[in-house]
Amino acid sequence: MYKYAIEIFYSEEDDGYIAVVPELAGCSAFGGSEEDALEEIMTGIELWLQAAGIEGWEIPQPVGKELLRAIVGGKVAVHPARPQAAVV
């Protein structure tokens, strides 16, 4: 079983919560609450992995935990206003 990092954020434009899995291209979901978005993205991950198997796509290995360890260990610099722009 794969365990991917999930990002959940509030979108004023959509008036709800967006959940994304950065390691799975295009895998995102919407929910009226953080809990709803999490539930929806879990289904989205399952469907993404099923589609990858059917279509023969490469399934990326999760690296979220390794990236978190690198950040906590000080091996990766993260800009507070742009955490997605981590520098190794």
Biopython code that builds the backbone (N, CA, C, O; Angstrom):
import numpy as np
from Bio.PDB.StructureBuilder import StructureBuilder

atoms = [
    (1, "MET", "N", (0.848, -1.190, 0.000)),
    (1, "MET", "CA", (0.000, 0.000, 0.000)),
    (1, "MET", "C", (0.883, 1.240, 0.000)),
    (1, "MET", "O", (1.795, 1.362, 0.817)),
    (2, "TYR", "N", (0.611, 2.144, -0.909)),
    (2, "TYR", "CA", (1.350, 3.395, -0.998)),
    (2, "TYR", "C", (0.759, 4.410, -0.031)),
    (2, "TYR", "O", (-0.451, 4.437, 0.192)),
    (3, "LYS", "N", (1.625, 5.245, 0.541)),
    (3, "LYS", "CA", (1.182, 6.315, 1.435)),
    (3, "LYS", "C", (1.795, 7.610, 0.942)),
    (3, "LYS", "O", (2.993, 7.840, 1.104)),
    (4, "TYR", "N", (0.976, 8.451, 0.343)),
    (4, "TYR", "CA", (1.433, 9.702, -0.242)),
    (4, "TYR", "C", (1.095, 10.882, 0.655)),
    (4, "TYR", "O", (0.117, 10.859, 1.402)),
    (5, "ALA", "N", (1.926, 11.913, 0.562)),
    (5, "ALA", "CA", (1.642, 13.163, 1.267)),
    (5, "ALA", "C", (0.429, 13.818, 0.623)),
    (5, "ALA", "O", (0.279, 13.806, -0.599)),
    (6, "ILE", "N", (-0.426, 14.384, 1.446)),
    (6, "ILE", "CA", (-1.632, 15.072, 0.982)),
    (6, "ILE", "C", (-1.592, 16.495, 1.498)),
    (6, "ILE", "O", (-1.347, 16.733, 2.681)),
    (7, "GLU", "N", (-1.832, 17.431, 0.608)),
    (7, "GLU", "CA", (-1.918, 18.845, 0.997)),
    (7, "GLU", "C", (-3.384, 19.260, 0.923)),
    (7, "GLU", "O", (-4.057, 18.999, -0.075)),
    (8, "ILE", "N", (-3.879, 19.907, 1.980)),
    (8, "ILE", "CA", (-5.249, 20.411, 2.004)),
    (8, "ILE", "C", (-5.197, 21.893, 2.319)),
    (8, "ILE", "O", (-4.550, 22.310, 3.280)),
    (9, "PHE", "N", (-5.877, 22.686, 1.512)),
    (9, "PHE", "CA", (-5.892, 24.134, 1.737)),
    (9, "PHE", "C", (-7.266, 24.686, 1.394)),
    (9, "PHE", "O", (-8.013, 24.101, 0.611)),
    (10, "TYR", "N", (-7.579, 25.820, 1.995)),
    (10, "TYR", "CA", (-8.859, 26.472, 1.750)),
    (10, "TYR", "C", (-8.755, 27.347, 0.513)),
    (10, "TYR", "O", (-7.777, 28.074, 0.338)),
    (11, "SER", "N", (-9.765, 27.277, -0.344)),
    (11, "SER", "CA", (-9.829, 28.097, -1.544)),
    (11, "SER", "C", (-11.026, 29.037, -1.434)),
    (11, "SER", "O", (-12.178, 28.605, -1.463)),
    (12, "GLU", "N", (-10.732, 30.320, -1.308)),
    (12, "GLU", "CA", (-11.822, 31.298, -1.255)),
    (12, "GLU", "C", (-12.590, 31.301, -2.568)),
    (12, "GLU", "O", (-13.814, 31.436, -2.578)),
    (13, "GLU", "N", (-11.870, 31.154, -3.674)),
    (13, "GLU", "CA", (-12.495, 31.150, -5.002)),
    (13, "GLU", "C", (-13.531, 30.037, -5.130)),
    (13, "GLU", "O", (-14.596, 30.233, -5.716)),
    (14, "ASP", "N", (-13.213, 28.869, -4.578)),
    (14, "ASP", "CA", (-14.117, 27.721, -4.655)),
    (14, "ASP", "C", (-15.005, 27.589, -3.425)),
    (14, "ASP", "O", (-15.907, 26.752, -3.394)),
    (15, "ASP", "N", (-14.752, 28.419, -2.404)),
    (15, "ASP", "CA", (-15.501, 28.380, -1.149)),
    (15, "ASP", "C", (-15.517, 26.970, -0.560)),
    (15, "ASP", "O", (-16.565, 26.437, -0.195)),
    (16, "GLY", "N", (-14.323, 26.387, -0.480)),
    (16, "GLY", "CA", (-14.201, 25.052, 0.080)),
    (16, "GLY", "C", (-12.747, 24.646, 0.147)),
    (16, "GLY", "O", (-11.852, 25.455, -0.099)),
    (17, "TYR", "N", (-12.519, 23.408, 0.477)),
    (17, "TYR", "CA", (-11.177, 22.892, 0.668)),
    (17, "TYR", "C", (-10.749, 22.044, -0.526)),
    (17, "TYR", "O", (-11.520, 21.246, -1.058)),
    (18, "ILE", "N", (-9.504, 22.242, -0.926)),
    (18, "ILE", "CA", (-8.908, 21.496, -2.025)),
    (18, "ILE", "C", (-7.845, 20.583, -1.428)),
    (18, "ILE", "O", (-7.031, 21.011, -0.609)),
    (19, "ALA", "N", (-7.861, 19.336, -1.843)),
    (19, "ALA", "CA", (-6.830, 18.382, -1.434)),
    (19, "ALA", "C", (-6.079, 17.954, -2.689)),
    (19, "ALA", "O", (-6.691, 17.651, -3.713)),
    (20, "VAL", "N", (-4.754, 17.931, -2.605)),
    (20, "VAL", "CA", (-3.924, 17.504, -3.734)),
    (20, "VAL", "C", (-2.872, 16.518, -3.244)),
    (20, "VAL", "O", (-2.452, 16.541, -2.087)),
    (21, "VAL", "N", (-2.462, 15.654, -4.166)),
    (21, "VAL", "CA", (-1.369, 14.722, -3.926)),
    (21, "VAL", "C", (-0.284, 15.102, -4.923)),
    (21, "VAL", "O", (-0.340, 14.683, -6.079)),
    (22, "PRO", "N", (0.702, 15.887, -4.498)),
    (22, "PRO", "CA", (1.703, 16.396, -5.428)),
    (22, "PRO", "C", (2.435, 15.322, -6.229)),
    (22, "PRO", "O", (2.847, 15.569, -7.362)),
    (23, "GLU", "N", (2.598, 14.153, -5.661)),
    (23, "GLU", "CA", (3.335, 13.088, -6.342)),
    (23, "GLU", "C", (2.520, 12.365, -7.406)),
    (23, "GLU", "O", (3.079, 11.618, -8.209)),
    (24, "LEU", "N", (1.205, 12.576, -7.423)),
    (24, "LEU", "CA", (0.344, 11.931, -8.417)),
    (24, "LEU", "C", (-0.259, 13.021, -9.305)),
    (24, "LEU", "O", (-1.217, 13.692, -8.922)),
    (25, "ALA", "N", (0.307, 13.183, -10.473)),
    (25, "ALA", "CA", (-0.091, 14.264, -11.383)),
    (25, "ALA", "C", (-1.603, 14.310, -11.590)),
    (25, "ALA", "O", (-2.223, 13.328, -11.999)),
    (26, "GLY", "N", (-2.177, 15.472, -11.297)),
    (26, "GLY", "CA", (-3.603, 15.686, -11.525)),
    (26, "GLY", "C", (-4.522, 15.111, -10.464)),
    (26, "GLY", "O", (-5.742, 15.195, -10.607)),
    (27, "CYS", "N", (-3.982, 14.535, -9.417)),
    (27, "CYS", "CA", (-4.819, 13.932, -8.373)),
    (27, "CYS", "C", (-5.210, 15.008, -7.369)),
    (27, "CYS", "O", (-4.389, 15.451, -6.565)),
    (28, "SER", "N", (-6.471, 15.422, -7.423)),
    (28, "SER", "CA", (-6.974, 16.450, -6.515)),
    (28, "SER", "C", (-8.442, 16.183, -6.218)),
    (28, "SER", "O", (-9.105, 15.419, -6.919)),
    (29, "ALA", "N", (-8.934, 16.821, -5.173)),
    (29, "ALA", "CA", (-10.328, 16.639, -4.776)),
    (29, "ALA", "C", (-10.810, 17.886, -4.054)),
    (29, "ALA", "O", (-10.010, 18.708, -3.609)),
    (30, "PHE", "N", (-12.119, 18.018, -3.944)),
    (30, "PHE", "CA", (-12.761, 19.162, -3.312)),
    (30, "PHE", "C", (-13.664, 18.670, -2.190)),
    (30, "PHE", "O", (-14.251, 17.591, -2.275)),
    (31, "GLY", "N", (-13.767, 19.477, -1.137)),
    (31, "GLY", "CA", (-14.705, 19.174, -0.065)),
    (31, "GLY", "C", (-15.152, 20.437, 0.634)),
    (31, "GLY", "O", (-14.431, 21.434, 0.646)),
    (32, "GLY", "N", (-16.331, 20.403, 1.215)),
    (32, "GLY", "CA", (-16.855, 21.542, 1.953)),
    (32, "GLY", "C", (-16.142, 21.757, 3.275)),
    (32, "GLY", "O", (-16.198, 22.845, 3.848)),
    (33, "SER", "N", (-15.467, 20.714, 3.763)),
    (33, "SER", "CA", (-14.680, 20.798, 4.992)),
    (33, "SER", "C", (-13.355, 20.081, 4.741)),
    (33, "SER", "O", (-13.207, 19.382, 3.739)),
    (34, "GLU", "N", (-12.396, 20.252, 5.646)),
    (34, "GLU", "CA", (-11.123, 19.545, 5.512)),
    (34, "GLU", "C", (-11.351, 18.036, 5.527)),
    (34, "GLU", "O", (-10.713, 17.299, 4.775)),
    (35, "GLU", "N", (-12.256, 17.584, 6.379)),
    (35, "GLU", "CA", (-12.546, 16.163, 6.481)),
    (35, "GLU", "C", (-13.129, 15.622, 5.181)),
    (35, "GLU", "O", (-12.752, 14.543, 4.725)),
    (36, "ASP", "N", (-14.064, 16.387, 4.580)),
    (36, "ASP", "CA", (-14.655, 15.971, 3.307)),
    (36, "ASP", "C", (-13.597, 15.899, 2.212)),
    (36, "ASP", "O", (-13.579, 14.952, 1.426)),
    (37, "ALA", "N", (-12.715, 16.898, 2.156)),
    (37, "ALA", "CA", (-11.653, 16.914, 1.149)),
    (37, "ALA", "C", (-10.722, 15.721, 1.339)),
    (37, "ALA", "O", (-10.292, 15.111, 0.360)),
    (38, "LEU", "N", (-10.407, 15.382, 2.587)),
    (38, "LEU", "CA", (-9.547, 14.236, 2.868)),
    (38, "LEU", "C", (-10.221, 12.936, 2.420)),
    (38, "LEU", "O", (-9.588, 12.087, 1.794)),
    (39, "GLU", "N", (-11.491, 12.789, 2.739)),
    (39, "GLU", "CA", (-12.225, 11.593, 2.328)),
    (39, "GLU", "C", (-12.252, 11.463, 0.805)),
    (39, "GLU", "O", (-12.054, 10.377, 0.260)),
    (40, "GLU", "N", (-12.498, 12.579, 0.131)),
    (40, "GLU", "CA", (-12.557, 12.570, -1.331)),
    (40, "GLU", "C", (-11.193, 12.266, -1.957)),
    (40, "GLU", "O", (-11.118, 11.544, -2.952)),
    (41, "ILE", "N", (-10.122, 12.808, -1.385)),
    (41, "ILE", "CA", (-8.793, 12.569, -1.977)),
    (41, "ILE", "C", (-8.358, 11.126, -1.758)),
    (41, "ILE", "O", (-7.627, 10.576, -2.582)),
    (42, "MET", "N", (-8.790, 10.504, -0.672)),
    (42, "MET", "CA", (-8.472, 9.089, -0.466)),
    (42, "MET", "C", (-9.092, 8.247, -1.584)),
    (42, "MET", "O", (-8.466, 7.311, -2.082)),
    (43, "THR", "N", (-10.316, 8.582, -1.972)),
    (43, "THR", "CA", (-10.955, 7.910, -3.100)),
    (43, "THR", "C", (-10.202, 8.238, -4.388)),
    (43, "THR", "O", (-9.992, 7.370, -5.235)),
    (44, "GLY", "N", (-9.798, 9.500, -4.522)),
    (44, "GLY", "CA", (-9.055, 9.925, -5.708)),
    (44, "GLY", "C", (-7.742, 9.178, -5.863)),
    (44, "GLY", "O", (-7.375, 8.794, -6.973)),
    (45, "ILE", "N", (-7.033, 8.967, -4.766)),
    (45, "ILE", "CA", (-5.767, 8.219, -4.810)),
    (45, "ILE", "C", (-6.022, 6.797, -5.287)),
    (45, "ILE", "O", (-5.313, 6.289, -6.155)),
    (46, "GLU", "N", (-7.031, 6.164, -4.720)),
    (46, "GLU", "CA", (-7.372, 4.790, -5.107)),
    (46, "GLU", "C", (-7.691, 4.712, -6.600)),
    (46, "GLU", "O", (-7.222, 3.808, -7.292)),
    (47, "LEU", "N", (-8.485, 5.656, -7.090)),
    (47, "LEU", "CA", (-8.849, 5.656, -8.509)),
    (47, "LEU", "C", (-7.650, 5.972, -9.394)),
    (47, "LEU", "O", (-7.508, 5.392, -10.471)),
    (48, "TRP", "N", (-6.778, 6.891, -8.950)),
    (48, "TRP", "CA", (-5.585, 7.231, -9.722)),
    (48, "TRP", "C", (-4.701, 5.997, -9.879)),
    (48, "TRP", "O", (-4.207, 5.714, -10.971)),
    (49, "LEU", "N", (-4.503, 5.260, -8.775)),
    (49, "LEU", "CA", (-3.661, 4.068, -8.814)),
    (49, "LEU", "C", (-4.277, 2.966, -9.683)),
    (49, "LEU", "O", (-3.560, 2.248, -10.380)),
    (50, "GLN", "N", (-5.605, 2.836, -9.639)),
    (50, "GLN", "CA", (-6.278, 1.864, -10.506)),
    (50, "GLN", "C", (-6.076, 2.226, -11.974)),
    (50, "GLN", "O", (-5.761, 1.365, -12.795)),
    (51, "ALA", "N", (-6.260, 3.502, -12.299)),
    (51, "ALA", "CA", (-6.079, 3.960, -13.680)),
    (51, "ALA", "C", (-4.633, 3.744, -14.128)),
    (51, "ALA", "O", (-4.388, 3.349, -15.268)),
    (52, "ALA", "N", (-3.681, 4.003, -13.236)),
    (52, "ALA", "CA", (-2.269, 3.817, -13.573)),
    (52, "ALA", "C", (-1.998, 2.357, -13.918)),
    (52, "ALA", "O", (-1.268, 2.066, -14.865)),
    (53, "GLY", "N", (-2.580, 1.446, -13.155)),
    (53, "GLY", "CA", (-2.408, 0.023, -13.434)),
    (53, "GLY", "C", (-3.004, -0.375, -14.775)),
    (53, "GLY", "O", (-2.398, -1.138, -15.527)),
    (54, "ILE", "N", (-4.176, 0.133, -15.070)),
    (54, "ILE", "CA", (-4.851, -0.187, -16.330)),
    (54, "ILE", "C", (-4.104, 0.397, -17.527)),
    (54, "ILE", "O", (-3.935, -0.266, -18.550)),
    (55, "GLU", "N", (-3.659, 1.646, -17.385)),
    (55, "GLU", "CA", (-3.014, 2.357, -18.493)),
    (55, "GLU", "C", (-1.511, 2.083, -18.600)),
    (55, "GLU", "O", (-0.873, 2.494, -19.569)),
    (56, "GLY", "N", (-0.954, 1.399, -17.617)),
    (56, "GLY", "CA", (0.474, 1.109, -17.637)),
    (56, "GLY", "C", (1.352, 2.288, -17.258)),
    (56, "GLY", "O", (2.526, 2.331, -17.625)),
    (57, "TRP", "N", (0.793, 3.248, -16.525)),
    (57, "TRP", "CA", (1.572, 4.400, -16.073)),
    (57, "TRP", "C", (2.536, 3.950, -14.979)),
    (57, "TRP", "O", (2.272, 2.994, -14.250)),
    (58, "GLU", "N", (3.635, 4.645, -14.883)),
    (58, "GLU", "CA", (4.567, 4.402, -13.787)),
    (58, "GLU", "C", (3.952, 4.956, -12.500)),
    (58, "GLU", "O", (3.465, 6.087, -12.471)),
    (59, "ILE", "N", (3.979, 4.161, -11.457)),
    (59, "ILE", "CA", (3.447, 4.601, -10.160)),
    (59, "ILE", "C", (4.631, 5.083, -9.324)),
    (59, "ILE", "O", (5.501, 4.290, -8.962)),
    (60, "PRO", "N", (4.666, 6.377, -9.019)),
    (60, "PRO", "CA", (5.795, 6.903, -8.258)),
    (60, "PRO", "C", (5.822, 6.391, -6.821)),
    (60, "PRO", "O", (4.782, 6.209, -6.187)),
    (61, "GLN", "N", (7.021, 6.168, -6.333)),
    (61, "GLN", "CA", (7.180, 5.796, -4.932)),
    (61, "GLN", "C", (6.976, 7.053, -4.085)),
    (61, "GLN", "O", (7.476, 8.118, -4.446)),
    (62, "PRO", "N", (6.263, 6.953, -2.983)),
    (62, "PRO", "CA", (6.061, 8.116, -2.117)),
    (62, "PRO", "C", (7.396, 8.628, -1.565)),
    (62, "PRO", "O", (8.230, 7.843, -1.113)),
    (63, "VAL", "N", (7.587, 9.940, -1.605)),
    (63, "VAL", "CA", (8.803, 10.533, -1.041)),
    (63, "VAL", "C", (8.473, 11.566, 0.021)),
    (63, "VAL", "O", (9.377, 12.212, 0.549)),
    (64, "GLY", "N", (7.215, 11.734, 0.343)),
    (64, "GLY", "CA", (6.802, 12.739, 1.323)),
    (64, "GLY", "C", (7.502, 12.604, 2.657)),
    (64, "GLY", "O", (7.939, 13.605, 3.224)),
    (65, "LYS", "N", (7.619, 11.396, 3.171)),
    (65, "LYS", "CA", (8.243, 11.177, 4.473)),
    (65, "LYS", "C", (9.731, 11.519, 4.421)),
    (65, "LYS", "O", (10.265, 12.108, 5.361)),
    (66, "GLU", "N", (10.402, 11.153, 3.327)),
    (66, "GLU", "CA", (11.823, 11.455, 3.191)),
    (66, "GLU", "C", (12.045, 12.960, 3.108)),
    (66, "GLU", "O", (12.992, 13.483, 3.697)),
    (67, "LEU", "N", (11.174, 13.660, 2.377)),
    (67, "LEU", "CA", (11.289, 15.114, 2.272)),
    (67, "LEU", "C", (11.077, 15.754, 3.643)),
    (67, "LEU", "O", (11.811, 16.671, 4.010)),
    (68, "LEU", "N", (10.093, 15.288, 4.403)),
    (68, "LEU", "CA", (9.847, 15.817, 5.743)),
    (68, "LEU", "C", (11.063, 15.592, 6.644)),
    (68, "LEU", "O", (11.457, 16.487, 7.393)),
    (69, "ARG", "N", (11.650, 14.409, 6.571)),
    (69, "ARG", "CA", (12.851, 14.132, 7.375)),
    (69, "ARG", "C", (13.978, 15.092, 7.007)),
    (69, "ARG", "O", (14.688, 15.586, 7.883)),
    (70, "ALA", "N", (14.143, 15.358, 5.704)),
    (70, "ALA", "CA", (15.197, 16.262, 5.245)),
    (70, "ALA", "C", (14.949, 17.677, 5.752)),
    (70, "ALA", "O", (15.889, 18.370, 6.141)),
    (71, "ILE", "N", (13.686, 18.112, 5.751)),
    (71, "ILE", "CA", (13.349, 19.458, 6.239)),
    (71, "ILE", "C", (13.631, 19.550, 7.730)),
    (71, "ILE", "O", (14.262, 20.504, 8.185)),
    (72, "VAL", "N", (13.170, 18.569, 8.492)),
    (72, "VAL", "CA", (13.355, 18.569, 9.942)),
    (72, "VAL", "C", (14.841, 18.454, 10.290)),
    (72, "VAL", "O", (15.303, 19.055, 11.260)),
    (73, "GLY", "N", (15.576, 17.690, 9.506)),
    (73, "GLY", "CA", (17.003, 17.507, 9.755)),
    (73, "GLY", "C", (17.859, 18.664, 9.269)),
    (73, "GLY", "O", (19.078, 18.651, 9.440)),
    (74, "GLY", "N", (17.224, 19.670, 8.662)),
    (74, "GLY", "CA", (17.956, 20.843, 8.203)),
    (74, "GLY", "C", (18.697, 20.646, 6.901)),
    (74, "GLY", "O", (19.526, 21.479, 6.533)),
    (75, "LYS", "N", (18.416, 19.558, 6.190)),
    (75, "LYS", "CA", (19.089, 19.296, 4.922)),
    (75, "LYS", "C", (18.419, 19.994, 3.755)),
    (75, "LYS", "O", (18.987, 20.084, 2.667)),
    (76, "VAL", "N", (17.207, 20.489, 3.981)),
    (76, "VAL", "CA", (16.459, 21.176, 2.937)),
    (76, "VAL", "C", (16.029, 22.529, 3.474)),
    (76, "VAL", "O", (15.478, 22.622, 4.571)),
    (77, "ALA", "N", (16.281, 23.580, 2.699)),
    (77, "ALA", "CA", (15.846, 24.924, 3.090)),
    (77, "ALA", "C", (14.460, 25.171, 2.511)),
    (77, "ALA", "O", (14.227, 24.953, 1.322)),
    (78, "VAL", "N", (13.542, 25.626, 3.357)),
    (78, "VAL", "CA", (12.179, 25.902, 2.921)),
    (78, "VAL", "C", (11.881, 27.363, 3.173)),
    (78, "VAL", "O", (12.033, 27.850, 4.293)),
    (79, "HIS", "N", (11.462, 28.060, 2.141)),
    (79, "HIS", "CA", (11.090, 29.470, 2.268)),
    (79, "HIS", "C", (9.712, 29.516, 2.918)),
    (79, "HIS", "O", (8.792, 28.874, 2.410)),
    (80, "PRO", "N", (9.524, 30.244, 4.017)),
    (80, "PRO", "CA", (8.247, 30.235, 4.730)),
    (80, "PRO", "C", (7.061, 30.672, 3.878)),
    (80, "PRO", "O", (5.952, 30.179, 4.080)),
    (81, "ALA", "N", (7.266, 31.578, 2.938)),
    (81, "ALA", "CA", (6.159, 32.030, 2.112)),
    (81, "ALA", "C", (5.938, 31.133, 0.894)),
    (81, "ALA", "O", (4.880, 31.187, 0.268)),
    (82, "ARG", "N", (6.933, 30.308, 0.557)),
    (82, "ARG", "CA", (6.808, 29.421, -0.596)),
    (82, "ARG", "C", (7.391, 28.052, -0.249)),
    (82, "ARG", "O", (8.452, 27.696, -0.759)),
    (83, "PRO", "N", (6.718, 27.272, 0.613)),
    (83, "PRO", "CA", (7.265, 25.982, 1.027)),
    (83, "PRO", "C", (7.434, 25.015, -0.127)),
    (83, "PRO", "O", (8.249, 24.096, -0.039)),
    (84, "GLN", "N", (6.680, 25.195, -1.218)),
    (84, "GLN", "CA", (6.802, 24.289, -2.352)),
    (84, "GLN", "C", (8.126, 24.489, -3.084)),
    (84, "GLN", "O", (8.507, 23.658, -3.908)),
    (85, "ALA", "N", (8.825, 25.572, -2.794)),
    (85, "ALA", "CA", (10.096, 25.875, -3.451)),
    (85, "ALA", "C", (11.269, 25.450, -2.563)),
    (85, "ALA", "O", (12.213, 26.214, -2.364)),
    (86, "ALA", "N", (11.201, 24.240, -2.037)),
    (86, "ALA", "CA", (12.262, 23.720, -1.173)),
    (86, "ALA", "C", (13.549, 23.582, -1.970)),
    (86, "ALA", "O", (13.535, 23.198, -3.140)),
    (87, "VAL", "N", (14.658, 23.900, -1.320)),
    (87, "VAL", "CA", (15.964, 23.826, -1.955)),
    (87, "VAL", "C", (16.818, 22.828, -1.194)),
    (87, "VAL", "O", (17.001, 22.944, 0.018)),
    (88, "VAL", "N", (17.343, 21.837, -1.925)),
    (88, "VAL", "CA", (18.184, 20.808, -1.300)),
    (88, "VAL", "C", (19.616, 21.286, -1.285)),
    (88, "VAL", "O", (20.499, 20.576, -0.803)),
]
sb = StructureBuilder()
sb.init_structure("model")
sb.init_model(0)
sb.init_chain("A")
sb.init_seg("    ")
for serial, (resi, resn, name, xyz) in enumerate(atoms, 1):
    if name == "N":
        sb.init_residue(resn, " ", resi, " ")
    sb.init_atom(name, np.array(xyz, "f"), 0.0, 1.0, " ", f" {name:<3s}", serial, name[0])
structure = sb.get_structure()
